[in-house]
Amino acid sequence: IGLGIPAEPLFRSSIEALGYDAYELSAHAHSAPDHEPVQGHVLLKSEFDMMQAGLPFMDVDDNKFAGFDRPIGEWNCKHFAFPFSTQYSKRQYTPEQLQKFITDNQKGIDLDGKHYTLYGADQLMRQTETKVRRLKDEAVAAQIVGDDTLRWQCQLQINSLMAKYGQIAALSGLTPHRNRTVVEGFKPLKKAPN
């Protein structure tokens, strides 16, 4: 079963017995571009299965979508599929809410002469966290072998990346997760070695 995706036969037969004939996909701000067009939509179970298999599919409103490679609920997807009855269920999202997610995401930020969607800014933050951890690992290794020059070079790059990280967070309104940059044994240098 994918995260939040009702796929197991026992679960499917239970929701069928309760009259659920479709799935409603969750929606959230700054969605990935492949899932953004379909988030919040309702799909009949057969169309949901086609979507998950990467085949073209359509929602209950007859909107057609090309298949995509990354299934809902897998590969770091933050969407969930919830059982839905086309006869009795009420949709969680209005078309206006879904459009606002898209509009806000596209508005994004401009940084260093380049435009990023909010999703792109979030990905840039994740990449920066990874770069900082790698540099901190390198600085720890430099400290162990007594290479203060390399350690200082790493510190300068870390300082620069963390300043950019803060700038991205401030411009986008995204929450910084500085805990994701922690490396055991890393001790920052405050000044250049003698």
N, C-alpha and C positions, 0 to 999 in steps of 0.2 A: 504494500500500500504506500503510495506517495504521501508526503506530509499533507494531511488534511484532505486527501483525495479518497473518496469512498470507492474502492476498486474491488475489494474482496467479494467473492460470490455470496457468502452468507450475509454480508452487510447489504449488498445489492438486493437480495431477495427480501430482506426485512423492509427496506425502504419501498420496494415495489408493493409489498403487502399493505403498506400504509398509504399507498396512492401517490407516491412521489414519482413523477415521470421525467424529471429533468434535474439539472444542477444549476445553481447560481454561483458564479465566480465572485470571489471577494474583490475589492478594489482598494487601492491605496495611493497616496501621493508619490510622486517621482518613481513611477513604475518603469521597468525595463522596456525599451522600445518594441520588442517582439510581443510582449503581452499587453501592453497598454491599450491597443485598440479593442481587445476582447474583455478586459477586466470589467466586472460588474454586469456582464451579460448573462442571459439565461439560455442554456442549451439543452435540448432533448438528450436523453442518455446516449442514443445512437450517434448523435453529432458530437457529444463530448468524447466518446470513444474514438471517433475519427480525428478530432483535434489532438487527442493524446498520442495518436499513432502518426501524427505529422501530415495527415491528409487534409485537403480542403474541407471546410465545414461551414455551417451557418447556424445562427442563433434563432430563437423562436420568433423574432421579428423579421426574419428573412434577410438579415444582413449576412453577406457572404464574406468569408475570410480564407486567405491562403493558409495552408498548413504551415506550422513552424516546427523547428527541430527540437526545441526545449519544452518538454511537457510541463503542464501546470503542476505545481507542487514538487517539482524535482529540479536538480541542478541549481540550487540556491534561489529558487523561485519563492517569493513570499505570498503567493496567492493560495487560496483554499477554495475547494468546491463544496457547496452545501446542498443537501437534498432540497428539491423544490417541486412543488405541485403547480402545474400550469393552471389548474382549476381553482386552487384555494390559497396558495402562497402569495404574499405581498413582497414586491421587490425591495431590496435594501437601498438601492441607489436610484436617483432620478437621472434622466439624461443630462440635466443641467449640472448635477454633481460630478458626473463622469467627465463632462466637457471641461469643468473647472480643473479637475486633476490634470488633464492634458494641457490646458492653457497655462497653468502654473508651472508645470514641468518644462514646457517649451520656453517660457519666459527666462528661466534659468539665471545664469550669471555670465558676466564677461570678465575674463582674467587673462592678463598678458596678451591682449589682442585677439583672444579666441573666445568664442561663445560655447558654453556648456549648458546642456539641459540640467535640471536638478539631479536627474539620474546620473548624468555624466559627472557632475560635481561630486556626488556621493562616491562614485567609482574612483575619481581622482583622490578623494580622501583615503579610500582603502589602499590605493597604490602607494600613497605617501606614507601611510602607516607601515607598510611592508618595507619600503626603502629605509625608513628610520630604524626599524628593527635590524635590518641587515647591517647598517652602519654601526649600530650599537654593538652587534656581535663582533664586527671587525675591530671596534675600539676596545672591547674586552680582550680580544686576542692580542692586540697591540700592547695593551697594558701588561698582559702576562709575559710577553717576550721583552718588555722594556722599551718598546719603540714609541717614545713620547711624541715624535714628529708625526707619525701616522695617526696616533690617537688624537692629536690636535686637528689634523686635517679632517678626520671623521667628525669631530665635534663641530667644526665650522659648517660642514655639510648638514649635520643634524639641526643646528641652529637655523640655517636657511630653510630647510624643509619644514620645520615646526612653525616658522613664521608664515610660510605659505599656507600651511595647514590651518592656522588660525584665520588667515585671510579668507580662505575658501569657506570656512564655517561662518564667519561674519557676513560675507556677501550672500550666502545661500540660505542662512537660517538653519542649516543642518546642525545636528548635535555632534560636537567633536567627541571622540572616544580616545582620549590620551592613554587610557589604560591599555589600549591595543599597541602602544609603542614601547611598553615596558620590556626590558631584557634583564634577566637575572645577572648580577655582577657588574652591570654598567654603572660607572660613576662619572658624571659629567665633569669636564674641565672648565674652570672659570677663566683661565688665562693661558696664553701660549707658554710652552716649556722654555726654560732658559737655554 
